[in-house]
Amino acid sequence: MQSGSKRRAYATSALVIVTFALILFALVEALVIAPREQTMGDIQRLFYFHMPSAWIALGPAFTVVFGLSIAYLATGKMVYDRWAGASAEIGVIFTTITLMTGPIWAKPIWGVYWTWEPRLTTTLVLWFIYVGYLLLRSIAGEGPRRARLSAVYGIVGWIDVPIVFLSIWLWRTVHPRLLTGHGFDMDSRMVTALMISLAAFTLLYVTLLVLRAGTLDIAAEVTALQARLRRLDRRGGGR
């Protein structure tokens, strides 16, 4: 058991170190190596943080909540519920970053911080959905009942994810499209910086998920141990 715990600790430490190094590399690429955008200027560099944050929310974070919610309903294993909760917390953080960096970028380009265009509106709705998910988990108490309610909510709430993703194709929007029929519509050095940032943010998500889910697993073990001790105390008192 101890050797297994040590191996997990070493693996987690290595993951944190690699993540930190890759984030530093992504910062250098985004802020130094990538060229200055001719029309938008340096404010465009927010793109290398805005886009990966949106990717984490629409890609791994809330999709993992969706998949683990199904897994919980199919198996009843609480570990799936805990990891889904951890992923939702991280997803809300990255969605918040998306909603904060977007307006900062939009103001000098569009002239306003916010416009109720489809991509922005559906992303804000997504944020409210998963804040609601976390509120549900906070007030529903511990145990299978909360896990079932959260799982159903996590599955239904995910419906907005593809809507956000497809919004720039389904409706008229001022939100830019990265991909054209000829690939990425930007300098190759910008594409490189974007890919590195996407990799760095994805690894950051994995690291945060492992760390947060690990704390939730430990908390669950402590709670179970406390419940077992209380049962033993009641038995002892009854004698």
N, C-alpha and C positions, 0 to 999 in steps of 0.2 A: 504493500500500500504506500509506504513512504517513498520507495523508489519511483513508483508511478506518479506520485504527487510532485516529486522533484523534476521528473521529466516534463510534466505539464508546466511547471513553473519556468523551467529553462526554455521551453518552446514559446511560452507567452512572452518571456523577456526578449527572446530573439525576434519575435513578431513586432514588438514595440520598437526595437532598435531599427529594424528594416523599414518600418513605417515612417519613423522619424527621418531617416536618411532620404527616403523617397520623397517625402514632403519638402525637405530642403532643396532637393534636386528640382522639384516642380516649381518652387518659388524662384529659383535662379532662371529656369527656362521662361517662366511667365513674365518676370520683372526685368530681366537683363537680356537674355538671348533672343527672345521673340521680338520681331521688329515693331516699331511704332506704327499703329494704323494711321493711314494718311488722312482719312476723313474725320474719324472720331478722336484721334490722338491717344494719349496715355490712359484716358478713362476706359478705353476698350479692354485694358488689361484685367478689369474686373471679370471679364468673360471667362477667364481661366479658373475662376473660383465660383462664379454663378452657374455655369453650365455643369461642372462636376457635382455641385450641390444638388441641382435639379435631377441629375442622373441617379444619385444615391436614393433620393426620395421615390422617383418613378421606377427605378430599376430594383436594386437589392432590397432596400428597407421595407417598403410596404408590400412588395411582392413576397418577401420572406414571411411577413405577418400573414398574408393570405395562405401561403403554402403550409405554414405551421399550424394555422387555425384548422385547416382541413385535416392535418395529421392528428391534432388533438381530438377532434370529433370522431375520427376513425379509430383511435386507439385508447383515448382516455388518459394518456400519459401526461402528467403535469409538467414534465420537462419541456414539452412542446409549447405549453402555455407560457412558461417563464421566458423562453427564448423569443417567442412572439412579442411579449410585452417589452423586452429589451430592444428588439428591432424597431418597434413602434416609437419608443422614446427617441432613438437615434434618428429615425425618419422625420420626426417632428422638428428636431434640432436642425437638420439639413434643409427642410422645407422653410423654416424660419430664415435661415441664411439666404436661401433663394429669394424669398420675398423681401429681404432687406437689401441685398445687392442689386436686384433688378431695378428698383426705383432710383437708387443712386446712379446707376448707369443710364437710366432712361431720361432723367432730368436734363442733362446737357444735350441729349440727342433728340428727344421728342418734345422737349420744352415743358414737360409735366412729370411729376414723380409717379403718377398712377393714372392709367386709363382703363376703363372697364372693357378691355378687349378679351376675346375668348381664352387665350392661354393664361393670362394673369388671373382672370376670374375663376377659372376651373382650378387653378393652383391654390388660390385662397380657399376655395371650397374644400379642397383636399386637406389643407391645414386644419380647418375647423372639424372635419370628419375625424381626424386622428387625435386632435386635442380632446374631442369627445370620447374617443376610445380610451385615452389615458384617464379621463375623468371617471368613466365607467369603472375602470379597474381600481381606482382609488376609493370609490364609495361602495362597491359591491361586496367588499370583504374578501377574505381568503377562501380558497377551496374550489371544489368542482363547479359550484354554481357560477362563480365569477368566471371561471375558465370557459364554461359553455357560452355564457352571454358574450364574453369577449371574442370567442371564436366566431360566433355568428356575425357579430358586428364587424370583425376584421375581414370576413369574407364579403359581406355586402358592401362595406366601405371601399373595398378595392376596385369596385366598378368605376370609380372616378379616375383611376390611374390611366387606363387606356384612353379615356375621354380627354384628359390633359394632354397626353402624348399626341393624339390625333387632331387636337383642336385647330392647329395651324393649317391642316389640310381640309377639315370639315367646314370651317367658317372663314370668312374674310377677316384678316388680322394684320396688324402692323408689326407683329412679332417676326423677327428675321428667321429665315430658313437656312440652316447650315449646309444641307445637302442639296445639290442640283443634279441634273442628269449627267453631269461630268465630274461628280464627286464633290469634295469640299471646296466651297467658293472662298478660299483664302490662301495666303502665302504658305508654302510648305513648312516653313519654320514655325508658323502659328499652329499648323496642324500637329506638328511634333510636340509643341508645348501643351496643346490641348490633350493629346493622347497620354502624355506623362502625368498631367494633372488628373485626368480621369483614373489612371492606374493608382495614383497616390491617394485620391479620395476613396476609391474602392477598398484599398488596403486599410485605410483609416477606419472605414466602416466595419470591416472584418475585425480589426483590433478592438474597437469600441464594443462591438457585439460580444466578443469573447470575454472581455473584461467585465462588462455589465451583467451578462448572463451568468458568469462565474460567481459574482457577488449574490445574485438572486438564488443560485443553486445552494450556496453556503447558507444563506438566510433560511431557505426551505429546510435544510438539514438541521439547523439550530432549532427551528420551530418544531420540527418533528421530535427532536431529542427532548425539548422542554415538555412537550405533550406526553411523551413516554415517562418522563420523571414524575410528572403530576399524577399519572395513573398509578405508578408505583407507590407514591406517597399516600394516595387514597387507599390503596390496598393495605399498606402498612398501618395506616390510622384505623382502618376497620378491624384489624386484629387487636 
